[in-house]
Amino acid sequence: MKIGDFFGGLIENKKAEGVCEKTITEYKRLWEKVLIPSGVPEMDISQLKRNDASKILLAGQAHGVFGGQRGIVILRQLLRYIRDEGLNPAVNWWEITVPTMPRKVVEWLDPEEWEKVRNAFDLSSFTGLRDRAYVELLRATGFRPSEALSFTRDQIDWKKKQIKIKNGKPPYEDDIVYLTDECMKYLRLYLDVRNDNFPPVFVSLNGRKISLQNLRRSIKDEVRRAGITKRVHPYLFRKTFCTTLLFGGADIKSTQSLMRHKSERTTLRYYAAVSKARCKDVHQKLLNDPAEAPQLKVERMPNGEKMLISTAKVPGVPMTITHARILQKGETVDK
């Protein structure tokens, strides 16, 4: 039997497991664009070799940095499904190695960039006010872009400053996101200019529920007209929400809960990015600012030894002084 004969069964199995439709669509896209052109699906399960995975990597090069890697992931899933069906392919799924790829760079808007973006919208127009309310909501709540288009007016609890939603990722449980005063201000302004009773919060000019694609395009055009060159897209505001929490000192668990990340590892990716960004601040503060940098000098002690004296400012302590004896030529440190 050919490997490709089992792809339909894999898709049905994934649906039964509760995998979201977006992932299913991506599986199908990569199957058509990467795996089929590689020729691997036409191979018999008894003839597959480990080296055949390189054909998928080669075919995936035309579809971005991660095209080949994601094609390999699908092949592994398929081989695992075949094995679960009671068949023994020539290569086991765990024998196919997923290639290591460069980590995605975590992007976000710093406070100055955020101010420029939020002020890029023309509040005298319906679309400008709607788009401003949308980005304020994403940045204040950490909503996934599609989630922010799925709730209705009656789900907003203005008194408790929260929205009860259906989580956009499996297992699609009910959840709550919290609103800020600034976010509620623009939501109210936008809803007050609406002259319809249509339940969805974000609608197009014709009063129908707006698609994420159209809203993304609208935001992109308005930001570009304001002279902002940075690539701004809806998901960037969710990332900004997360990094704002971490820069503000929120702990990992609280951030994970507010972001509604299933795995703590996902949140740690943002934490690592924030920690790296802070490194520059520490470097510049200690090495660029003479008032903050440690002061070093050599003094001769009463016993004749030379000592290196370091003075450094430490938060909460007026001055920290450390001493280190300078070794003589040929002298070693006792272990």
ZABAKE-480366 format. One record per residue (C-alpha): residue number from 1; residue in one letter; chain; x, y, z. Coordinates in steps of 0.1 Angstrom, whole numbers, plus 5000, padded with zeros to 4 digits. Example, Ala and Ser with C-alpha at 12.3 -4.5 7.8 and 13.67 -1.06 7.14 Angstrom:
2
SITE   i aa ch   px   py   pz
SITE   1  A  A 5123 4955 5078
SITE   2  S  A 5137 4989 5071
//
This chain:
335
SITE   i aa ch   px   py   pz
SITE   1  M  A 5000 5000 5000
SITE   2  K  A 5011 5035 4992
SITE   3  I  A 5019 5060 5020
SITE   4  G  A 4995 5085 5005
SITE   5  D  A 4966 5061 5009
SITE   6  F  A 4966 5068 5046
SITE   7  F  A 4965 5106 5046
SITE   8  G  A 4927 5108 5046
SITE   9  G  A 4925 5085 5076
SITE  10  L  A 4951 5106 5094
SITE  11  I  A 4930 5138 5088
SITE  12  E  A 4899 5121 5102
SITE  13  N  A 4918 5109 5132
SITE  14  K  A 4931 5144 5139
SITE  15  K  A 4895 5158 5137
SITE  16  A  A 4884 5131 5162
SITE  17  E  A 4912 5142 5185
SITE  18  G  A 4898 5177 5185
SITE  19  V  A 4926 5193 5165
SITE  20  C  A 4915 5228 5154
SITE  21  E  A 4904 5235 5118
SITE  22  K  A 4933 5258 5112
SITE  23  T  A 4958 5230 5119
SITE  24  I  A 4938 5206 5096
SITE  25  T  A 4939 5232 5068
SITE  26  E  A 4977 5236 5073
SITE  27  Y  A 4981 5198 5071
SITE  28  K  A 4962 5197 5038
SITE  29  R  A 4982 5227 5024
SITE  30  L  A 5016 5211 5032
SITE  31  W  A 5004 5178 5018
SITE  32  E  A 4996 5194 4985
SITE  33  K  A 5025 5218 4983
SITE  34  V  A 5054 5198 4999
SITE  35  L  A 5048 5161 5004
SITE  36  I  A 5031 5153 4970
SITE  37  P  A 5058 5171 4950
SITE  38  S  A 5085 5152 4970
SITE  39  G  A 5071 5119 4956
SITE  40  V  A 5071 5102 4990
SITE  41  P  A 5033 5096 4991
SITE  42  E  A 5036 5074 4960
SITE  43  M  A 5061 5051 4978
SITE  44  D  A 5050 5017 4991
SITE  45  I  A 5051 5016 5029
SITE  46  S  A 5075 4986 5026
SITE  47  Q  A 5100 5005 5005
SITE  48  L  A 5103 5038 5024
SITE  49  K  A 5139 5046 5036
SITE  50  R  A 5151 5071 5062
SITE  51  N  A 5169 5090 5035
SITE  52  D  A 5137 5096 5016
SITE  53  A  A 5129 5123 5042
SITE  54  S  A 5155 5145 5025
SITE  55  K  A 5131 5147 4995
SITE  56  I  A 5106 5164 5017
SITE  57  L  A 5131 5188 5030
SITE  58  L  A 5141 5197 4994
SITE  59  A  A 5105 5202 4983
SITE  60  G  A 5098 5223 5014
SITE  61  Q  A 5125 5248 5005
SITE  62  A  A 5101 5266 4982
SITE  63  H  A 5077 5272 5011
SITE  64  G  A 5097 5291 5036
SITE  65  V  A 5122 5283 5063
SITE  66  F  A 5099 5259 5080
SITE  67  G  A 5083 5243 5050
SITE  68  G  A 5105 5212 5050
SITE  69  Q  A 5105 5208 5087
SITE  70  R  A 5067 5209 5089
SITE  71  G  A 5065 5184 5060
SITE  72  I  A 5087 5160 5081
SITE  73  V  A 5063 5164 5110
SITE  74  I  A 5034 5154 5089
SITE  75  L  A 5053 5123 5076
SITE  76  R  A 5061 5113 5112
SITE  77  Q  A 5024 5117 5121
SITE  78  L  A 5014 5096 5091
SITE  79  L  A 5039 5068 5099
SITE  80  R  A 5026 5068 5135
SITE  81  Y  A 4990 5065 5123
SITE  82  I  A 5000 5037 5099
SITE  83  R  A 5016 5018 5128
SITE  84  D  A 4985 5024 5150
SITE  85  E  A 4965 5008 5122
SITE  86  G  A 4984 4976 5127
SITE  87  L  A 5008 4978 5098
SITE  88  N  A 5045 4979 5099
SITE  89  P  A 5061 5004 5076
SITE  90  A  A 5098 4999 5066
SITE  91  V  A 5107 5029 5087
SITE  92  N  A 5093 5037 5121
SITE  93  W  A 5081 5073 5128
SITE  94  W  A 5106 5078 5155
SITE  95  E  A 5135 5070 5131
SITE  96  I  A 5127 5101 5111
SITE  97  T  A 5144 5131 5127
SITE  98  V  A 5128 5165 5128
SITE  99  P  A 5155 5190 5116
SITE 100  T  A 5165 5217 5140
SITE 101  M  A 5155 5251 5126
SITE 102  P  A 5163 5287 5136
SITE 103  R  A 5140 5299 5164
SITE 104  K  A 5113 5324 5155
SITE 105  V  A 5122 5359 5166
SITE 106  V  A 5096 5371 5191
SITE 107  E  A 5085 5406 5180
SITE 108  W  A 5064 5431 5199
SITE 109  L  A 5058 5469 5201
SITE 110  D  A 5077 5488 5227
SITE 111  P  A 5058 5516 5245
SITE 112  E  A 5069 5543 5220
SITE 113  E  A 5059 5521 5190
SITE 114  W  A 5026 5513 5206
SITE 115  E  A 5018 5550 5210
SITE 116  K  A 5026 5556 5174
SITE 117  V  A 5004 5527 5162
SITE 118  R  A 4974 5534 5184
SITE 119  N  A 4974 5571 5173
SITE 120  A  A 4976 5561 5136
SITE 121  F  A 4938 5556 5133
SITE 122  D  A 4914 5583 5122
SITE 123  L  A 4888 5584 5149
SITE 124  S  A 4865 5606 5129
SITE 125  S  A 4858 5576 5105
SITE 126  F  A 4839 5545 5113
SITE 127  T  A 4867 5522 5102
SITE 128  G  A 4894 5541 5121
SITE 129  L  A 4874 5540 5153
SITE 130  R  A 4866 5503 5148
SITE 131  D  A 4902 5494 5142
SITE 132  R  A 4914 5515 5171
SITE 133  A  A 4890 5496 5194
SITE 134  Y  A 4901 5463 5180
SITE 135  V  A 4939 5469 5186
SITE 136  E  A 4932 5484 5220
SITE 137  L  A 4912 5452 5228
SITE 138  L  A 4940 5429 5216
SITE 139  R  A 4967 5447 5235
SITE 140  A  A 4947 5449 5267
SITE 141  T  A 4934 5413 5268
SITE 142  G  A 4959 5391 5249
SITE 143  F  A 4930 5379 5226
SITE 144  R  A 4939 5358 5197
SITE 145  P  A 4929 5378 5166
SITE 146  S  A 4902 5354 5156
SITE 147  E  A 4888 5352 5191
SITE 148  A  A 4883 5389 5192
SITE 149  L  A 4860 5386 5162
SITE 150  S  A 4840 5358 5176
SITE 151  F  A 4823 5373 5207
SITE 152  T  A 4791 5394 5208
SITE 153  R  A 4780 5425 5226
SITE 154  D  A 4761 5406 5253
SITE 155  Q  A 4793 5387 5264
SITE 156  I  A 4809 5420 5276
SITE 157  D  A 4804 5425 5313
SITE 158  W  A 4811 5462 5316
SITE 159  K  A 4807 5462 5354
SITE 160  K  A 4832 5434 5361
SITE 161  K  A 4854 5446 5332
SITE 162  Q  A 4856 5412 5316
SITE 163  I  A 4844 5391 5287
SITE 164  K  A 4834 5354 5288
SITE 165  I  A 4847 5337 5257
SITE 166  K  A 4852 5303 5242
SITE 167  N  A 4889 5295 5241
SITE 168  G  A 4902 5295 5205
SITE 169  K  A 4924 5264 5210
SITE 170  P  A 4914 5229 5219
SITE 171  P  A 4896 5218 5241
SITE 172  Y  A 4877 5251 5234
SITE 173  E  A 4868 5256 5271
SITE 174  D  A 4850 5287 5284
SITE 175  D  A 4874 5313 5296
SITE 176  I  A 4875 5349 5308
SITE 177  V  A 4896 5378 5296
SITE 178  Y  A 4900 5411 5316
SITE 179  L  A 4895 5446 5302
SITE 180  T  A 4913 5478 5310
SITE 181  D  A 4896 5512 5313
SITE 182  E  A 4913 5525 5282
SITE 183  C  A 4902 5495 5262
SITE 184  M  A 4866 5498 5274
SITE 185  K  A 4866 5535 5265
SITE 186  Y  A 4873 5528 5228
SITE 187  L  A 4849 5499 5227
SITE 188  R  A 4821 5522 5240
SITE 189  L  A 4830 5549 5216
SITE 190  Y  A 4829 5525 5187
SITE 191  L  A 4797 5507 5197
SITE 192  D  A 4780 5541 5203
SITE 193  V  A 4784 5551 5167
SITE 194  R  A 4769 5518 5155
SITE 195  N  A 4733 5522 5144
SITE 196  D  A 4725 5485 5141
SITE 197  N  A 4716 5457 5165
SITE 198  F  A 4738 5431 5149
SITE 199  P  A 4753 5410 5178
SITE 200  P  A 4790 5407 5166
SITE 201  V  A 4812 5435 5181
SITE 202  F  A 4833 5441 5150
SITE 203  V  A 4815 5445 5117
SITE 204  S  A 4822 5458 5082
SITE 205  L  A 4808 5490 5067
SITE 206  N  A 4778 5470 5055
SITE 207  G  A 4770 5459 5090
SITE 208  R  A 4781 5423 5086
SITE 209  K  A 4807 5405 5107
SITE 210  I  A 4841 5415 5094
SITE 211  S  A 4866 5388 5084
SITE 212  L  A 4901 5387 5099
SITE 213  Q  A 4916 5391 5065
SITE 214  N  A 4897 5424 5058
SITE 215  L  A 4904 5438 5092
SITE 216  R  A 4941 5429 5089
SITE 217  R  A 4943 5447 5056
SITE 218  S  A 4925 5478 5070
SITE 219  I  A 4949 5480 5099
SITE 220  K  A 4979 5476 5077
SITE 221  D  A 4967 5504 5053
SITE 222  E  A 4960 5529 5082
SITE 223  V  A 4993 5522 5099
SITE 224  R  A 5012 5526 5066
SITE 225  R  A 4995 5559 5059
SITE 226  A  A 5008 5571 5092
SITE 227  G  A 5043 5565 5081
SITE 228  I  A 5050 5535 5103
SITE 229  T  A 5073 5511 5085
SITE 230  K  A 5073 5483 5110
SITE 231  R  A 5052 5453 5099
SITE 232  V  A 5021 5456 5121
SITE 233  H  A 4995 5427 5121
SITE 234  P  A 4968 5417 5146
SITE 235  Y  A 4989 5389 5163
SITE 236  L  A 5016 5415 5171
SITE 237  F  A 4993 5430 5197
SITE 238  R  A 4989 5397 5215
SITE 239  K  A 5026 5394 5216
SITE 240  T  A 5029 5429 5229
SITE 241  F  A 5004 5421 5257
SITE 242  C  A 5026 5392 5268
SITE 243  T  A 5059 5411 5267
SITE 244  T  A 5043 5441 5285
SITE 245  L  A 5033 5417 5314
SITE 246  L  A 5068 5403 5316
SITE 247  F  A 5086 5436 5314
SITE 248  G  A 5062 5448 5342
SITE 249  G  A 5074 5420 5364
SITE 250  A  A 5045 5395 5361
SITE 251  D  A 5055 5359 5370
SITE 252  I  A 5055 5331 5344
SITE 253  K  A 5024 5313 5358
SITE 254  S  A 5003 5345 5358
SITE 255  T  A 5014 5354 5323
SITE 256  Q  A 5007 5318 5311
SITE 257  S  A 4972 5320 5326
SITE 258  L  A 4964 5354 5311
SITE 259  M  A 4978 5344 5277
SITE 260  R  A 4958 5311 5280
SITE 261  H  A 4989 5291 5269
SITE 262  K  A 4984 5254 5273
SITE 263  S  A 5021 5249 5278
SITE 264  E  A 5044 5269 5300
SITE 265  R  A 5071 5264 5274
SITE 266  T  A 5053 5287 5250
SITE 267  T  A 5053 5315 5277
SITE 268  L  A 5089 5309 5284
SITE 269  R  A 5097 5317 5247
SITE 270  Y  A 5085 5352 5254
SITE 271  Y  A 5103 5354 5288
SITE 272  A  A 5136 5344 5270
SITE 273  A  A 5130 5372 5245
SITE 274  V  A 5123 5398 5272
SITE 275  S  A 5153 5387 5292
SITE 276  K  A 5175 5391 5262
SITE 277  A  A 5161 5426 5255
SITE 278  R  A 5169 5435 5291
SITE 279  C  A 5206 5425 5286
SITE 280  K  A 5212 5456 5265
SITE 281  D  A 5197 5479 5292
SITE 282  V  A 5220 5463 5318
SITE 283  H  A 5250 5465 5295
SITE 284  Q  A 5244 5502 5287
SITE 285  K  A 5236 5511 5322
SITE 286  L  A 5267 5496 5337
SITE 287  L  A 5293 5502 5310
SITE 288  N  A 5280 5534 5294
SITE 289  D  A 5271 5554 5325
SITE 290  P  A 5301 5564 5345
SITE 291  A  A 5279 5570 5376
SITE 292  E  A 5266 5534 5375
SITE 293  A  A 5297 5516 5364
SITE 294  P  A 5319 5498 5390
SITE 295  Q  A 5350 5519 5398
SITE 296  L  A 5384 5500 5399
SITE 297  K  A 5416 5511 5415
SITE 298  V  A 5448 5495 5429
SITE 299  E  A 5459 5503 5465
SITE 300  R  A 5489 5490 5484
SITE 301  M  A 5480 5475 5518
SITE 302  P  A 5500 5481 5550
SITE 303  N  A 5516 5446 5546
SITE 304  G  A 5529 5456 5512
SITE 305  E  A 5505 5436 5491
SITE 306  K  A 5487 5452 5462
SITE 307  M  A 5449 5450 5463
SITE 308  L  A 5424 5456 5435
SITE 309  I  A 5394 5475 5449
SITE 310  S  A 5361 5475 5431
SITE 311  T  A 5331 5498 5441
SITE 312  A  A 5297 5491 5426
SITE 313  K  A 5262 5504 5433
SITE 314  V  A 5237 5478 5443
SITE 315  P  A 5200 5486 5447
SITE 316  G  A 5192 5493 5483
SITE 317  V  A 5229 5495 5493
SITE 318  P  A 5248 5528 5493
SITE 319  M  A 5280 5512 5480
SITE 320  T  A 5294 5477 5477
SITE 321  I  A 5332 5474 5481
SITE 322  T  A 5350 5442 5471
SITE 323  H  A 5388 5435 5473
SITE 324  A  A 5410 5411 5453
SITE 325  R  A 5447 5406 5460
SITE 326  I  A 5468 5410 5429
SITE 327  L  A 5489 5379 5423
SITE 328  Q  A 5526 5382 5419
SITE 329  K  A 5543 5369 5387
SITE 330  G  A 5543 5331 5387
SITE 331  E  A 5519 5328 5417
SITE 332  T  A 5489 5306 5414
SITE 333  V  A 5455 5305 5431
SITE 334  D  A 5451 5279 5458
SITE 335  K  A 5423 5256 5451
//
